């Protein structure tokens, strides 16, 4: 694995810590699904974990009415705890089980209460300060790649055992 050097104004995901850092974000985030705005905010939390692009957690208040609904299933994160899933609805489109939240996160991540993350690949568009997000590779990860971060990123071919 060869690190991509970070340029001015960029972050290397290889400088992110483990366990992950939780950092307040003030970027303008806009999310569209089914041709409809489903979320917009300038207040988020970024989870920064070694080898992963940031995962953004948006406050529930940033989502339009009816755009989130409960879905079956849970998963467990060794750092944040037990996650529950949500469907995302925009226009006539359904992104089933493509969002998650932590009803009772571990103490270090308590700020994530009432915040939701989702897979950007399941949305029409996700932008950060007007820049279109590229989804983190792989079927499992919810990271958001912008010009602000450099990798290589977990999820690309050959990274299964990083």
Backbone as CSV, one residue per row, in Angstrom:
resi,resn,N_x,N_y,N_z,CA_x,CA_y,CA_z,C_x,C_y,C_z
1,UNK,0.849,-1.170,0.000,0.000,0.000,0.000,0.895,1.233,0.000
2,UNK,0.627,2.120,-0.925,1.392,3.361,-1.013,0.448,4.532,-0.747
3,UNK,0.783,5.318,0.265,-0.025,6.485,0.616,0.045,7.548,-0.461
4,UNK,-1.086,8.205,-0.687,-1.130,9.367,-1.563,-0.733,10.576,-0.721
5,UNK,0.256,11.346,-1.147,0.639,12.514,-0.352,-0.503,13.539,-0.292
6,UNK,-0.734,14.090,0.881,-1.756,15.129,1.050,-1.202,16.464,0.597
7,UNK,-2.003,17.182,-0.175,-1.627,18.508,-0.626,-2.193,19.568,0.304
8,UNK,-2.004,20.824,-0.026,-2.552,21.905,0.793,-4.069,21.762,0.937
9,UNK,-4.551,21.869,2.172,-5.985,21.790,2.442,-6.557,20.391,2.408
10,UNK,-5.702,19.380,2.275,-6.172,17.998,2.245,-5.807,17.256,3.530
11,UNK,-6.545,16.178,3.793,-6.273,15.283,4.910,-5.981,13.904,4.335
12,UNK,-5.001,13.226,4.910,-4.753,11.826,4.564,-5.522,10.960,5.540
13,UNK,-6.262,10.000,5.005,-7.008,9.098,5.892,-6.058,8.233,6.714
14,UNK,-4.791,8.224,6.336,-3.810,7.451,7.092,-3.306,8.212,8.320
15,UNK,-3.721,9.479,8.429,-3.425,10.250,9.639,-4.592,10.216,10.620
16,UNK,-5.720,9.651,10.199,-6.874,9.520,11.098,-6.564,8.448,12.148
17,UNK,-7.116,8.594,13.351,-6.787,7.666,14.443,-7.662,6.407,14.461
18,UNK,-7.276,5.515,15.326,-8.054,4.328,15.647,-7.914,4.136,17.135
19,UNK,-8.965,4.188,17.956,-10.360,4.338,17.562,-10.613,5.678,16.868
20,UNK,-11.699,5.722,16.085,-11.975,6.904,15.271,-12.212,8.171,16.092
21,UNK,-11.847,9.293,15.489,-12.137,10.607,16.074,-13.542,11.038,15.660
22,UNK,-14.161,11.831,16.502,-15.442,12.459,16.169,-15.189,13.959,16.141
23,UNK,-15.462,14.572,14.990,-15.119,15.975,14.771,-16.345,16.714,14.244
24,UNK,-16.647,17.853,14.841,-17.781,18.652,14.369,-17.494,19.180,12.970
25,UNK,-18.510,19.121,12.113,-18.389,19.625,10.758,-19.312,20.808,10.540
26,UNK,-18.857,21.761,9.736,-19.670,22.937,9.430,-19.885,23.090,7.926
27,UNK,-19.488,22.093,7.151,-19.649,22.148,5.704,-21.134,22.157,5.352
28,UNK,-21.454,22.728,4.211,-22.833,22.738,3.717,-23.080,21.399,3.023
29,UNK,-23.948,20.589,3.599,-24.239,19.254,3.081,-25.647,19.243,2.513
30,UNK,-25.772,18.724,1.284,-27.058,18.608,0.615,-27.178,17.180,0.083
31,UNK,-28.339,16.557,0.345,-28.583,15.179,-0.078,-29.890,15.131,-0.850
32,UNK,-29.843,14.493,-2.042,-31.013,14.384,-2.907,-31.242,12.911,-3.233
33,UNK,-32.505,12.493,-3.167,-32.912,11.150,-3.558,-34.244,11.253,-4.284
34,UNK,-34.378,10.530,-5.386,-35.617,10.571,-6.154,-35.935,11.964,-6.668
35,UNK,-34.875,12.759,-6.900,-35.065,14.121,-7.385,-35.540,15.095,-6.333
36,UNK,-35.590,14.671,-5.080,-36.084,15.518,-3.976,-34.997,15.733,-2.925
37,UNK,-35.001,16.907,-2.350,-34.118,17.193,-1.225,-34.562,16.337,-0.038
38,UNK,-33.640,15.539,0.506,-33.986,14.758,1.697,-33.262,15.267,2.938
39,UNK,-32.152,15.981,2.748,-31.450,16.536,3.912,-30.575,17.704,3.480
40,UNK,-30.461,18.681,4.398,-29.564,19.822,4.190,-29.169,20.353,5.552
41,UNK,-27.864,20.605,5.724,-27.385,21.095,7.007,-26.007,21.731,6.872
42,UNK,-25.650,22.505,7.875,-24.290,23.012,8.056,-23.744,22.566,9.408
43,UNK,-24.425,21.603,10.025,-23.990,21.063,11.319,-24.003,19.545,11.228
44,UNK,-22.843,18.939,11.332,-22.744,17.485,11.241,-21.621,17.007,12.148
45,UNK,-21.504,15.719,12.234,-20.351,15.095,12.878,-19.640,14.257,11.830
46,UNK,-18.315,14.375,11.792,-17.506,13.530,10.911,-16.818,12.480,11.781
47,UNK,-16.922,11.225,11.371,-16.178,10.158,12.021,-14.957,9.893,11.148
48,UNK,-13.781,10.004,11.758,-12.510,9.901,11.043,-11.748,8.690,11.571
49,UNK,-11.663,7.652,10.738,-11.016,6.400,11.130,-9.921,6.048,10.131
50,UNK,-8.802,5.551,10.637,-7.673,5.170,9.804,-8.129,4.399,8.571
51,UNK,-7.699,4.827,7.420,-7.901,4.219,6.098,-9.289,4.437,5.501
52,UNK,-10.170,5.133,6.215,-11.527,5.382,5.724,-11.753,6.869,5.446
53,UNK,-12.431,7.195,4.340,-12.853,8.587,4.189,-13.890,8.911,5.261
54,UNK,-14.108,10.178,5.569,-15.049,10.541,6.627,-16.443,9.982,6.382
55,UNK,-17.082,9.579,7.469,-18.508,9.248,7.445,-19.215,10.415,8.126
56,UNK,-20.204,10.988,7.445,-20.927,12.138,7.975,-22.203,11.691,8.668
57,UNK,-22.438,12.220,9.858,-23.667,11.996,10.614,-24.404,13.332,10.676
58,UNK,-25.604,13.354,10.123,-26.410,14.570,10.051,-27.491,14.539,11.126
59,UNK,-27.816,15.698,11.701,-28.890,15.723,12.698,-30.220,15.323,12.050
60,UNK,-31.039,14.606,12.805,-32.358,14.209,12.281,-33.145,15.429,11.809
61,UNK,-32.962,16.553,12.467,-33.682,17.775,12.090,-33.313,18.261,10.693
62,UNK,-32.193,17.789,10.139,-31.763,18.193,8.796,-32.541,17.467,7.701
63,UNK,-33.243,16.404,8.065,-33.961,15.592,7.084,-35.382,16.111,6.912
64,UNK,-35.866,16.087,5.679,-37.224,16.530,5.404,-38.222,15.537,6.006
65,UNK,-39.390,16.035,6.342,-40.428,15.192,6.942,-40.730,14.013,6.026
66,UNK,-40.771,12.821,6.604,-41.109,11.614,5.865,-39.967,10.975,5.096
67,UNK,-38.770,11.560,5.156,-37.659,11.004,4.382,-36.947,9.855,5.096
68,UNK,-37.186,9.671,6.372,-36.595,8.567,7.121,-37.705,7.731,7.729
69,UNK,-37.554,6.405,7.651,-38.511,5.537,8.335,-37.777,4.303,8.840
70,UNK,-38.242,3.759,9.965,-37.559,2.612,10.570,-37.452,1.430,9.607
71,UNK,-36.346,0.711,9.715,-36.113,-0.490,8.916,-35.650,-1.607,9.852
72,UNK,-35.774,-2.824,9.396,-35.338,-3.970,10.192,-33.825,-4.051,10.259
73,UNK,-33.351,-4.671,11.317,-31.942,-5.018,11.419,-31.131,-4.090,12.294
74,UNK,-30.043,-4.659,12.787,-29.060,-3.926,13.579,-27.678,-4.432,13.179
75,UNK,-26.673,-3.688,13.566,-25.288,-4.128,13.422,-24.512,-3.558,14.600
76,UNK,-23.317,-4.056,14.802,-22.535,-3.640,15.955,-21.195,-3.080,15.514
77,UNK,-20.862,-1.917,16.036,-19.557,-1.297,15.825,-18.769,-1.406,17.133
78,UNK,-17.553,-1.893,17.053,-16.749,-2.057,18.259,-16.501,-0.741,18.991
79,UNK,-16.637,0.391,18.297,-16.368,1.683,18.907,-17.643,2.389,19.332
80,UNK,-18.648,2.392,18.470,-19.853,3.205,18.715,-20.996,2.435,19.362
81,UNK,-21.036,1.113,19.186,-22.087,0.314,19.802,-23.065,-0.248,18.781
82,UNK,-24.322,-0.429,19.223,-25.360,-1.062,18.420,-26.066,-0.040,17.538
83,UNK,-26.039,-0.292,16.228,-26.682,0.600,15.253,-28.024,0.029,14.831
84,UNK,-28.973,0.914,14.578,-30.269,0.561,14.001,-30.341,1.170,12.608
85,UNK,-31.196,0.588,11.748,-31.256,1.010,10.353,-32.522,1.771,10.013
86,UNK,-32.415,2.544,8.946,-33.526,3.344,8.444,-33.596,3.213,6.927
87,UNK,-34.799,3.325,6.397,-34.990,3.511,4.967,-34.938,5.010,4.700
88,UNK,-34.452,5.378,3.522,-34.479,6.773,3.095,-35.449,6.852,1.919
89,UNK,-36.372,7.828,1.984,-37.390,7.997,0.956,-37.249,9.394,0.369
90,UNK,-37.195,9.449,-0.964,-37.145,10.730,-1.665,-37.925,10.621,-2.950
91,UNK,-38.917,11.491,-3.150,-39.777,11.390,-4.325,-40.437,10.028,-4.335
92,UNK,-40.328,9.320,-5.442,-40.884,7.970,-5.549,-39.816,6.900,-5.351
93,UNK,-38.674,7.277,-4.804,-37.566,6.344,-4.659,-37.372,5.936,-3.201
94,UNK,-37.070,4.656,-3.001,-36.800,4.106,-1.680,-35.386,3.549,-1.654
95,UNK,-34.600,3.974,-0.699,-33.271,3.410,-0.448,-33.401,2.594,0.839
96,UNK,-33.729,1.316,0.680,-34.030,0.449,1.820,-32.783,0.133,2.632
97,UNK,-32.883,0.361,3.942,-31.808,0.074,4.908,-30.490,0.755,4.528
98,UNK,-30.561,1.946,3.990,-29.353,2.638,3.537,-28.899,3.740,4.485
99,UNK,-29.537,3.821,5.656,-29.135,4.793,6.680,-29.087,4.073,8.023
100,UNK,-28.296,4.617,8.937,-28.188,4.016,10.259,-27.950,5.090,11.309
101,UNK,-28.208,4.711,12.553,-28.000,5.616,13.685,-27.720,4.781,14.922
102,UNK,-27.231,5.438,15.959,-26.911,4.788,17.224,-27.848,5.338,18.295
103,UNK,-28.883,4.572,18.678,-29.816,5.057,19.695,-29.129,5.325,21.043
104,UNK,-28.140,4.492,21.381,-27.406,4.639,22.635,-25.921,4.395,22.373
105,UNK,-25.253,5.344,21.728,-23.836,5.131,21.403,-22.975,5.083,22.662
106,UNK,-21.780,4.521,22.524,-20.838,4.514,23.640,-20.539,5.956,24.058
107,UNK,-20.033,6.109,25.257,-19.808,7.432,25.845,-18.979,8.345,24.944
108,UNK,-17.920,7.819,24.349,-17.039,8.638,23.507,-17.777,9.220,22.302
109,UNK,-18.854,8.552,21.862,-19.585,8.976,20.665,-21.006,9.440,20.997
110,UNK,-21.220,9.874,22.233,-22.552,10.299,22.686,-23.123,11.427,21.823
111,UNK,-22.284,12.222,21.204,-22.766,13.325,20.350,-23.558,12.814,19.150
112,UNK,-23.429,11.529,18.819,-24.140,10.972,17.665,-25.617,10.694,17.932
113,UNK,-26.047,10.844,19.184,-27.474,10.662,19.464,-28.258,11.646,18.599
114,UNK,-29.339,11.156,17.988,-30.197,11.952,17.099,-29.490,12.396,15.820
115,UNK,-28.489,11.636,15.395,-27.795,11.881,14.130,-27.840,10.619,13.276
116,UNK,-27.866,10.807,11.974,-28.042,9.712,11.031,-26.931,9.755,9.975
117,UNK,-26.379,8.578,9.672,-25.425,8.416,8.575,-26.091,7.573,7.499
118,UNK,-25.580,7.660,6.286,-26.158,6.863,5.205,-25.116,6.632,4.132
119,UNK,-25.413,5.664,3.274,-24.514,5.312,2.185,-24.721,6.288,1.028
120,UNK,-23.724,7.084,0.693,-23.915,8.063,-0.384,-24.181,7.405,-1.739
121,UNK,-23.735,6.164,-1.943,-23.970,5.488,-3.221,-25.458,5.246,-3.460
122,UNK,-26.263,5.219,-2.399,-27.698,4.956,-2.524,-28.506,6.217,-2.840
123,UNK,-27.879,7.377,-2.805,-28.567,8.641,-3.039,-28.325,9.107,-4.482
124,UNK,-29.177,9.998,-4.968,-28.927,10.613,-6.281,-27.649,11.431,-6.222
125,UNK,-27.592,12.325,-5.251,-26.407,13.158,-5.051,-26.233,13.476,-3.579
126,UNK,-24.981,13.595,-3.193,-24.584,14.116,-1.886,-23.483,15.114,-2.190
127,UNK,-23.617,16.314,-1.673,-22.569,17.307,-1.882,-22.082,17.843,-0.545
128,UNK,-20.806,18.200,-0.524,-20.170,18.834,0.625,-19.598,20.143,0.110
129,UNK,-20.124,21.249,0.598,-19.725,22.580,0.118,-19.768,22.659,-1.405
130,UNK,-20.802,22.070,-1.990,-21.022,22.122,-3.422,-20.287,21.078,-4.236
131,UNK,-19.397,20.314,-3.614,-18.648,19.283,-4.329,-19.370,17.945,-4.243
132,UNK,-19.552,17.304,-5.399,-20.191,15.989,-5.449,-19.326,14.958,-4.731
133,UNK,-19.939,14.194,-3.835,-19.256,13.152,-3.082,-19.100,11.908,-3.943
134,UNK,-17.956,11.258,-3.818,-17.751,9.934,-4.399,-17.897,8.932,-3.252
135,UNK,-18.739,7.913,-3.406,-18.898,6.939,-2.322,-17.624,6.130,-2.089
136,UNK,-17.390,5.765,-0.842,-16.291,4.873,-0.509,-16.517,3.542,-1.220
137,UNK,-15.471,2.973,-1.818,-15.639,1.685,-2.500,-16.061,0.582,-1.532
138,UNK,-16.651,-0.454,-2.082,-17.068,-1.601,-1.280,-18.530,-1.496,-0.902
139,UNK,-19.119,-2.617,-0.561,-20.549,-2.662,-0.241,-20.860,-2.379,1.211
140,UNK,-19.848,-2.286,2.061,-20.068,-2.203,3.492,-19.858,-0.804,4.063
141,UNK,-19.103,0.021,3.378,-18.621,1.265,3.962,-19.454,2.475,3.566
142,UNK,-19.534,3.449,4.467,-20.336,4.641,4.226,-19.539,5.922,4.161
143,UNK,-18.261,5.840,3.804,-17.427,7.034,3.741,-17.735,7.911,2.538
144,UNK,-17.411,9.199,2.690,-17.654,10.214,1.664,-16.305,10.720,1.173
145,UNK,-16.000,10.492,-0.100,-14.736,10.938,-0.675,-14.961,12.262,-1.393
146,UNK,-14.163,13.261,-1.018,-14.133,14.552,-1.698,-12.665,14.874,-1.997
147,UNK,-12.435,15.978,-2.656,-11.053,16.384,-2.961,-10.291,16.734,-1.687
148,UNK,-10.976,16.845,-0.576,-10.365,17.195,0.701,-9.586,16.035,1.330
149,UNK,-9.865,14.784,0.892,-9.216,13.620,1.499,-8.479,12.798,0.450
150,UNK,-7.363,12.196,0.892,-6.590,11.316,0.020,-6.404,9.972,0.705
151,UNK,-6.175,8.933,-0.086,-6.084,7.560,0.399,-4.701,6.976,0.198
152,UNK,-4.707,5.702,-0.156,-5.811,4.883,-0.634,-6.823,4.591,0.472
153,UNK,-8.019,4.180,0.042,-9.141,3.993,0.951,-9.475,2.524,1.140
154,UNK,-9.806,2.160,2.361,-10.339,0.833,2.649,-11.571,0.634,1.788
155,UNK,-11.714,-0.560,1.201,-12.831,-0.879,0.332,-12.418,-1.036,-1.113
156,UNK,-11.254,-0.465,-1.476,-10.754,-0.646,-2.833,-10.255,-2.091,-2.985
157,UNK,-10.166,-2.600,-4.212,-9.688,-3.969,-4.413,-8.355,-4.198,-3.701
158,UNK,-8.234,-5.339,-3.016,-7.008,-5.699,-2.324,-6.887,-5.157,-0.911
159,UNK,-7.934,-4.515,-0.389,-7.845,-3.905,0.949,-8.594,-4.688,2.015
160,UNK,-9.067,-5.867,1.699,-9.888,-6.641,2.643,-9.224,-6.859,3.995
161,UNK,-7.916,-6.990,4.025,-7.246,-7.337,5.288,-6.399,-6.227,5.872
162,UNK,-6.711,-4.994,5.513,-6.015,-3.862,6.114,-6.420,-3.735,7.554
